Structure formats: structure tokens, C-alpha cells
Amino acid sequence: MSTSKISQIIGAEKEKSEHIHKPHFNLEALVNSGKNTTTTQQQTMKKHNYSAGPCILPQEVFEKSAQAILDFNNSGLSLLEISHRSKDFVAVMEEARALVLELLGLEGKGYQALFLAGGASLEFLMVPYNLMKENGKAAYLDTGTWASGAIKEAKYFGETVVVASSKEQNYNHIPTNYTIPSDANYFHCTSNNTIFGTQMKSFPDTNIPVVCDMSSDIFSRVLDFSKFDLIYAGAQKNMGPAGTTLVVVKEEILSKTGRYIPSMLDYEKHIKAESMYNTPPVFPIYASLLTLQWLKNLGGIRAIEKINNAKANLLYSEIDRNPLFKGAANVEDRSNMNATFLLNDESHTELFDKMWKEAGISGLPGHRSVGGYRASMYNALPLESVQVLVNVMKELENKI
Ligand SMILES: Cc1ncc(COP(=O)(O)O)c(C=O)c1O
């Protein structure tokens, strides 16, 4: 995408977001940080952080959450030393839960947002515990390591049908043309495969509840979220630090299994307790609220999607243009969050690694199951960081 096209998009989004909210965050600064050395982002950003998660968060989230640890809401107390039942923290929890539904467009549609602990990995078993009937059946799409982790847990609860898998091709694509059994209690999929760099662009229509692990692309693109009955996501990519897991669930799908569910694993108990069944992870929830506020002030998912598209287009165009590189995932299934790519000739590895490290890039090596490189371009990564990487790739070509 040309620079003028990107500026056009930014201009339009800026106008729109200024119209809706009075932003205290400068969208242009996010995208152009690096060109303008006076922006907060550039003054304090030490690295171009491509880490797959935990990962880069907006600079203002680091600053405000650091402040809250020192003195929360000018109370003379740290966020870390107040009761989770205090008025101030209850307000944080309420706003965070409401903002999740607002940003996803799910307000007033029968959904509840919960901030739990245990990571997305605990949801691998909470989902079947809460949704698979005694002697029931669930359907799973196997698109990578995390999907297969979810399948492994479901098998302890009942018949687990894997409707399709791309394992034989090292998960380099999203399977199509599969049938979901209509008598399954739910269908589970993973919207973005963090390790392999693939992303579901569409979701199957089915009459059974749809459960989606959105750990690595939630809040990054516009979707009709009401097509999902349960969404879960570890916070540590697009939402906040590690330590809390977001669960968004349509209440009407619960209480149908007939099985006893231990209290801490029971979504209904967490809903009744307004996500405070026990002491919640207060710091990750507060930092998540700050990230959600940042996103809202930016113009919401619609605005960030445009920036994410611009970043992904910039990098994938270079991967495809530069004869030294090739993408690891099938083109039509490429992820806008995690771009996986390889050097065609591995003998250039040492030089390339030296060059990107010298350019201030961090977190670029690929996962061991794919090799090569993985550029994770989560919401808070500025376009400028992608430009730096692309420049290094071009420089490598010039040197060879
Ligand atoms: C798509 C996906 N699902 C699940 C997980 C596991 O998350 P957690 O470490 O929070 O259990 C990850 C971690 O990267 C992930 O990317």
C-alpha cells in the first residue's frame, strides 16, 4: 500500500475517531512514530518489538499502569495494595467488562465478559467442562499447536471429532470443505494460529454453538462477533499483560451439560460473582482496561483494523517481492498478526540476524516448529517498526 493511501486512511480514521470521542491519544503519532522524534512513542520506545506474546503494548498503558502501582487514582495507595472489593477496583472491573462488550459490538445481546486466571490453556478444559454434555460430543478444527492442545483436553470429557486438520502440511493453511456434525454440543476453532502464521478469514455457518480461541487476534479486525457463542483469549497479545484471560460467553448456552462443574471452573459461578468469585488478577485487569480505553480512543476495532492491514500489506509485499525471502503460510490464509517467513538460502541467516538486531528489532526468530522468522504485528506495534524491518530486508538484498 502506498504511503499516500495509508495517510488517507489515517486521515479518515482520525477525523472519524475525533468526531466520536475526543481522543487523548494521537493516531498519527502511533503510525508515524519514528518519523517524528518528538512523539511519546518514539521518545521511550527502545526496540521494535516483534515478540509473539507477551508483547508490545501501547506506551501510555505502560506509563499509566506504572503510575497506578505508585499511587492509584490519587488515593495514596498502590493498585497492588487495595482490596479487589474496594469501590475503586470494582469500578475498574465493571468498566473493563462493559468496554469489552462495547468494542466487540455485543452489548445487550445476552453476553457476559469475564476476566479469569489460568491462561487460554485453562479454557481448553473449561470449555468442555461447561459445554460438553455427559456422553456428549464436540467438534474441533485442528489448525495448529494451540488447537491441538484444546483437542487433547476435550478428549477427557467425551467424544471429540476433529472435523479437519492441516497437521500433515505442518499447519501451513486453514482447512476448508469440512462437515460439522449437527449433533455435536459445540464447534471449536482457533481464529489465529500464532505459531504458524495462519488466520481464519471466514467462519463456518452452523446451527451449534461456536467457540473460538481468539488469543492472538482479538480486537484486531472487524468480525460479526455475535456469530460466536463463546470467545476466549489470553490477555498477553492485544489486550494486556499475561495473567488474565478474557472469556466472552452467551449466557444461554450454559447450564446444559448435566455434569458437576467445580466452582472455579464454572462460568456461571463467575458470572454470578461478576468476575470476582475469588481475588482476580488486579494488575493485568487494570492494564487491560487501559489498553481497551486506548483502543476506544483510537476509534475502536474499525480504526485499528486499517492500521493492521497497512502493516501486514507492507511486510507481505516485501516478503513476496524480495527474492531472498519466502512466506511460510499459504498466501490466502496469511495472518495479519503473525507473519511467518523464511530465507530461501539459510547461509544468509547470520548476516540477516546481525542486521535486524543492529536496527533495534527484537523478538523476530520463528517458533522452532516453523523455523525462520515470525513478525508479530499486534495492535500496539507502530507501522514505523514494520518499515524498519522492511528496510533491513531491502538492505540485505542490496548487500548480496
Ligand atoms: C492461539 C493461542 N491459544 C492459546 C495460547 C495459550 O495461552 P496461555 O499461555 O495464556 O495459556 C496461546 C499462546 O500463545 C495462543 O497463541
The ligand as an ORCA input file, in Angstrom:
! r2SCAN-3c Opt
* xyz 0 1
  C      -3.914    -19.011     19.920
  C      -3.385    -19.328     21.294
  N      -4.127    -20.085     22.124
  C      -3.709    -20.398     23.358
  C      -2.490    -19.974     23.825
  C      -2.058    -20.337     25.214
  O      -2.202    -19.221     26.014
  P      -1.797    -19.197     27.553
  O      -0.308    -19.178     27.605
  O      -2.433    -17.927     28.041
  O      -2.356    -20.400     28.223
  C      -1.676    -19.172     23.002
  C      -0.369    -18.691     23.475
  O       0.400    -18.092     22.761
  C      -2.142    -18.851     21.709
  O      -1.407    -18.101     20.881
*
